[in-house]
Amino acid sequence: MITARELALNVLQALETDNKRSDQLLHRMLQHTTLNRIDRALATGLVNGVLRYRSQLDFIISHFYHHKLEKAAPVMRNIFRLGAYQILFFDKVPDWAAVNECVKLARKYKGERMSKLVNGVLRKITPESVALDEWLKDKSPEEQLATKYSHPLWLVERWLGNYGREQTEATLTYNNQFPLFGFRINSLRTSLKEFFSGLVLEAAAHEECGIENFFLSKDFNSFEPAVTEGLCSVQNPTQGLPCLLLNPRQKSTVLDLCAAPGGKSTYMAELMQNQGELTSVDLYEQKLLKTETHSEALGITIITTVVADARSYVPEKRPDSILLDVPCSGTGVLGRRAELRWKLTPATLKELLTLQAELLDHAAELLDEGGILVYATCSIEPEENALQIEAFLLRHHDFVADTENDSVPEAFRQEQENKGAILTLPGMNPGFDGGFCQRLRKTRPSSDGHAA
């Protein structure tokens, strides 16, 4: 029978070659095991922890492994990482147990000789034997931060240039914390007061976050039945800000492009009091099926899903408003997607900029005169956010930045010179992921006079 540590190793190994997300791989592998809740939590914690601290762990291991770690077999690197992470970050796991379990894994996957090597290296690693600050003192400030907080150097250099040291450290710290769960009350069925008045949830630990009907909690299990019953949804409050900025009216026609898995679509439907027309467009049918299932659970009937490329989809009639939540680098959600920091490259970012511009240009052609377009990302990179909007406005003189934001809580409204934009940075507001959204208004019809 597979153990929690072996399952964690299998996930880490799969991530070496698989483009799937770690949470998807974990879910798939856990479905085929009989591990209990404690062991499932251990496997999940090990995967996320190793992914978050990977470069710091490699730096530390290299001080005790007298060969080039990058030339070791991937399975050996991941066994070393699992052992070092448990020794340095897991108080509840005795060091000897962490070492012994990793030795067993090495013996199973690489034989007796390698198991002895793992034993020799891991037994030298202790909290007392690691002098991270001392080992880093001759490195550049950027390298020190990149290693200490375990992020790619190119990202750290970027953020230092864009946001300064204080905010960069706050972002790095946030990304290495186990994130809070965000929840959104289904206003069609209940209210925040009613939701927490029942005996089951009255004592459930949670904290409000400054956005109506949203709350944060470390505890998912207490709220899971309410999610299943459609009384609330899992959604970080940052993801709600673009919907509030759009402020869709009841009985209006709304288009949600790149909509799956549908969290923003369902929130907008709730804001519209389930009155009007809301079309959710996405390229992937399986993801839209989840939108339909969740909409049904929430009691939402105004959402129509369409499988299509958002760069070419044409609705039957022009929408009053469009939410365009584009594919992006995801640098605002690295705390939730720990492996993403190691998969991103500057080249990936450049490719995404082209796609985002294409999506924006097409959305602009679809919108009705006087309509509102909200552009959103889960990125904190200026090129994907404010600079992308600047370039769009230079191409489209029929659009202006719209500063109307009365529907957004005052704490998240920015100065007028930001022209209707909201930027949240990881670590800026407790529990909020990073993200950006921009409200734009179309001032005159397209040159062709009809939907492109």
N, C-alpha and C positions, 0 to 999 in steps of 0.2 A: 504493500500500500504506500502511495506517495506521501511524503511528509510536507509540512508547510514550507520548509526550507528548500526542498527539492522543487516544489511547484514554483517558488519564487525564482529559483535558478532557471527553470524552463522558460518562464516569462522573459527574464533578462536575456536569455539566449535567443529567443524568438525575435526580440526587438533588434538584435544585431542585423537581421536580414528582412524582417517583416515591416511593412509600412503602417500596420495597424497601431492603434493607440494602446498604451499599457492597460488602461481600464477595460478595453474590449478584450484583450488577450487574457487578462485576469478573469473576467467574467466567463469567457469561453472555457478556460481550463478548470475553474472552480465548479462549473456545471458537471464535470465528469469525475468529481472526487466525492469522498464521503467525509471530508474534513469537517470538524465541528466549528461552531462560531468563533471560538478562541483561535483555533489554528488558521481559519480563513482570515481573521484580522491580522494575525502574525504574518501570513504570506503577503497580504496587501501592504502592510507596514514596511516589510523588508523591501519589496519592489520599489515603492515610492521613495523610501529613504535612500536606497542605493542610487536611484536615478537622480535624486536631488543633490546628493553629496559625491557624485561619481568622481569629479576631477580632484576634489580634496582627498578622497580616499586613495586615489591613484598616486597622488603626491606623497601621501604618508606611507603607503605600501612600498613605494620605490626606495624609501630610506632603509627598508629591512630586506628587500628582495634584491639580491646582488646580480641581477641580470636586467636587461631592458624589458620593462613590464609590457610595453606596447608590442613586443615580439612574442609574448606568451600567447598560448592558445586562448581564444575568447572565453571558453568555459573555465579556464584557470583564472583569468582576470576576474570573472564574475564570482567565482568561489572565494577568492581573496577579498573582494569587495563585500560580499555577504558577511564574511567573518569579521573584517575590520569594522564594518558598520555596527554589528551587534556589540562588539567589544567597546567601541567608543561612544555609542549613542543609546544603547539599550540597557537601562539600569536593572530591568527585571530578568535579564538573561545572564547567568553566571558566565564568566569568560571561558572557563573550561568546557562548558556545554556548547558554547558557540564554536570553539576550536574543534571539539570532537565531532560535531555534526558536519562541519566543513571538511574535515579529514575523511569522513565516510563518503561525502559527495565526490571528493577527489579520487578516492579509491574506486568508486563505481564508474566514474566517467573517464578517468585517465590512468588508473592502475596504482599499484602499491608504491612505486617510486615517487610519483607525483603527490601521493597522499602524505608521504614523509616530508616532502618539501613544504606543503601547506602547513603541516604541523609545526615545522621549524620556524617558518615566517610568522605565523599568527601568534605563536607563543611569545614572540618578542614584542608584539604590539600591545601596549597597555596605555591607559590614560596618562600614566606617569612617564612612560618612555617617549611619548609624542611631545615634541617642543615646536609646535606649528609656528608660533610667532618668531622664534629664534631662527628657524629654517627659512622664513620668508623675509627676514630683515634686509637682505641684500637685493631683493627683487624690486622692480618698479612699483609705484603705488597701484597702478592698474593691475599688474600681475598679482599683487598681494590680495586685492579685492576679489579678483577672478578665482584665485585658489581658495581663499578663506570661505567665500560664499558659493563656490563651486558653480560658476557660470562661464560660458565661453568668453575669452578675452575680448573678442571683437564687439560683443554686446556691451560689456562693461565700459569699454572705451567710448562707445556710442552714447551710452546713458550719461557718462560723466560730462561729455561735451554738450549734451542737450539739457541736462537737468542739474548738474553740479553734484558734488560729493554727498551732501546730506540726503537729498532725495534718492540718489542712486543706492546708497546703503539701505535706506528705508525699503526700496523696491527689492533689493537682493534679500534682505531679511524676510520680507513678506513672502517671497517666492519659496523660501525654505521652511515655512511654517505649514503645518497641516491645516488646510483652509476650513473655514466655517462653512456650514451648509446654509444656503439662502433659500427662503421659502416665500411664496406669494399667495396670500389669501384669495380665494375665488369669491370676488364680490358679488357674483350672481347668486351665490348660495348662502353666504355667511358674512360676518364682519369680524374684525380682529377681536373685539370684545366678546362676541358670541363664541368665537372659535376657542378662546382660552377660558370660557366659563364652565365647560364641562369637567366632570370629575377626572377624566383620563388625562386631559392636557393642562389642567389648571396649574399643576406643579411642574410641568415640563420646562426645563431651563431654556430660556431664549432671551434675546435682546432686540429691541426695536432699532431701526437704522436710519430714521429720518425720512423715509419714503412710505407713504400711506399703504397699508396692506402688505408690506414686506417686513420680514424679521429674519434674524440670524440665529443659528444654534450650532453647538458642537454635536448635538444628539440628532441623528437621523432616525433611529429606530422608533422613537416615540411618535414621530410624525408620519411614518410610513403608511399606517392605515388611513390617515386623512388624505394622503396623496392618492392612494388607491381609490378612495371613495369620491375623489374629485372636489374635496373641500379646499385643497391648496395644491400648488405646483412647486417643484424644485426649480428655483431661478435665483441667481445672484442679483442683488439690486442694481448693479451696474447695467445689467442687460435690460432692466426696465426703463432706464433713462431715455433711450432713443424713442420708445413708445410714448412716454410722457411728452417729449419734445415735439413729436408729431401731433399728439393730441387729437386723434381721430374722432370725428363727430358721429353721433348717432345717425343712422339712416344714410350714411355716406358710403362712397365706393372706395375701398382701400385695396392696394396691391402690395403684397409682401414678397419681394424678390429675394432669392437665395434663402428661403424661409425655414427649411428643415433644421432641427427637429421640431420647430413650431412654437417654442416658448414665447417668442415675441408676437406671433400671430394670435395665440390664445389670450395673451395679455391685452392686445389691442381689442379683441372681441369683447373682453370684459369691460374695458373702458368705453366701448360703444354700447354697453348694456345689451349685447347680443341683438342689436338692431342695425341693419344695413347689409352690405355685401363686402366680403373679405376674401380675396383670392390669394392663396399661398402657392408660390411657384418654386420648384426646386428640381434639380437634375436627377435626383435619386429617388426612385419610387419607394424603396424600402423605408427610407427616412420619412417620407410623407405618410406612409401607413401609420407610423408612430404618431404623427400629428393628428391624423383622423381618430385614432384610438384615444388619445389624450383629450381631444376636443369633445368626444362623446362622453367621457368620464366627467368632464367639467360642465356638461349640459349646454355646450356651445353648438349652435346650428347654422351660423352664418358663414362658416369657413368652407370654401371650395378649394380642393387641392388640385394642382395641375403639374404633371411631369413635363418639364421643358427646360431648355437652356435660357437663362435669364437674359442672355445677350441677344436673343432673337425672338423671344415670346412677344406676341401681340394680343392684347385683350380685345374683347368685342366692343367695349366702350372705354373711353378715357377715364382713368381713376381720378378721384378728387385728391388723393394723397398716395404717396409711395414710400414704403420703407425699404431701403436697400442696405442690407447687412452683408457686406462683401466678404469673400474669402480673403484672409489676411495672414500676417505672420504669427498672430496669436501671442505677441510678447506681453500682452496685458494679463494673460491667464497661465503663465508658466508655473504658477503655484499649484494649479490644478492638473496641468499636463506636464509632468516633470521631465519626460523624455524629449519634449519638443525643443528644449534649449539646446540639446545635442544634435538635433536634426536640421535646425535652421542654418542657412548660410546666407551671405550677402547676395549670392546669385538667386536664391529662392525669393528673397525680398524684391529684387529687380523684376523677376517674372510676375510677381503678384501685382506690382504697380501697373503693368500693362493691362492685366485682366481687370483691375479695379476701374481704370479709365474707360475701358470698353463698356463695362456694366453701367457706369455713370452716364455715358453718352447715350446709351440705348434707353435708360430710364427717363432721361430728359425728354426724349422724343415722345414717350408714351403719356406723359402727364398733361392734364387739362390746364388751360389758361387759369392763372390764379391759384393753381394747386400747389401743394407742399410736398417736397422731396426731402426725406431725412436719410442721410448717408451715415452708416455706422460701421465701426470695426471693434475688434477686441485687441487692438494693437496700441502701443504707445510710441510708435515711430512717426515722426513728423512727416516723412515722405508719404506715408499711407493715410495721413490725417489732414492736417491743415494745409500742407503743400499740395496734396492731391486736390483739395477743394480750390485752392488758388489757381491751379492749372485749369480746372474745370470751368471756373468763372471767366477765365480768359478766352476759353473756347466757346462759351455759351453766354452771349450778351443778353439773352432772353431770361436769364436767371439772376437773382440777387440773394445774398445771404440775408436770412430773416431772423430778426432778434426777438421775436415774440416767444416768451418762455414762461408765461404766467402759470402754466400747468406743471412746471418743474419746481420742486421745493427750493426755497430761497437759498439754502445752504449750497445748492449745486448750480446756481445761476452765476455766470461769470460776467465780467465787465463787458460793456457794449462793444469795446474795440475787438472783442473776440468774435463778434458777428454771429451770434446764435450758435456757438459751439460749446460743447461740454467735454472736458477731458478729465478722466479720473486716472490717477497713477497708483499702482500697488503700494500700499503703505500709507497713502494719503488719508483715507477714511477706513477705519477698522472694519474688516470683513468685505470691503469692496475690491473687486478685481479692477484691472486697468481696462480702459476703453475710451472710445471717442465717438461723438455724434455731432452732426452739423445739420441745421435746418435751412432749407433753401426754398425760395418761392419763385414760381414761373410767372413772368410778368406779361407775356404775350404768347399767342399760339405759335406752333411750329410753322415753318415756311411752307410746308406742303398742305397744311390745313386739316390733316387727319392723322390718326394714329399711324406711326411709322411701321 
